[in-house]
Amino acid sequence: MSNCPNCLAINPFKKVHRDGAEIEICAYCNTIKEEEYEEYTKKQVQNKNDSDPFTSDPFITKIFIFACILLVFFVLFSLFPYL
């Protein structure tokens, strides 16, 4: 006999198959049992995409941001004599 920690119902958990995992959910407040929740979230983690160079290498990202800032300054100072 187990009680729901949120709604305090007695024995409200139903077994549900979701995304390849069998989890127990409260029938009244949809709370997932803590042990089941940890297993469920492990299956939901997605791998990092290493094919994109801007997300996989922070050095390239910093160089790109620095180059954009230099470009903005170059455009501003080249137009400065005309203002």
N, C-alpha and C positions, 0 to 999 in steps of 0.2 A: 504494500500500500504506500503510494507516494503522493505527497501534496505538492501543488503548484506553488512556487515561491512568490508569484505575483498576485494571483487571485485567491490563493489558499483553498482551491477546490480539491476534493479528495479523489484520487485516481482519475484525473481527467486526460491523461496522455494517450495519444493515438500514434501508432507507427505509420510513418509516411515515407514513401520513396521519392526523393527529390535529387536530381542531378547525379544519379548513381549511388547515392548514400541513403541509408535507412536511418531516419531521425525520428525522435518522439516529440510531438507538438501538443501543447495544451489545447483542448477543444474549445475552451472559452476565451482565452486571451492570446492564443497563438505564440506562447512562450516556448522556446526550444530548450530542452534539457541541456545543462551545462556541458556534460561529457559529449553529448551528441553535437553540440554547437562547435566544439573544438575540431572534431572530425570533419564536420561539414565545411568549416572555413578553410581547412587545409586543402580540400579539393577545389576550392574557389580561387586559390592563389594562381595568378598567371605569371608566366615567365617573362623576363625582360627581353625586349626586342633588340638584339645586338646588330641588326643589319643597318640601323639608322646611325650614322656617325655622330650626329649632334646629341643624341641621348646616351650613346655608349662612351664617348670621350669628352670629359668636361674641358679639357685643354682646347680642343677645336671650337667648342662653344664660346669660350672666353676670347679666343682670337677673332671669331666672327663678330662678337659684340664690340670689341675694340675697333675692328675695321669699320663697322657701321658708325660708331661715334666719330672716328676720324673723317669719314665721308661727310657726315653732317657738319662738322667744323669747317671742312674744306669748302662746302657749298656756302655756308654762312659768311666766311671771310672772303670768299671770292665775290660775293654780292655786296659786301660791306662798303666798298668805295662808291657804289651806285646809289646807296641809301642816303 
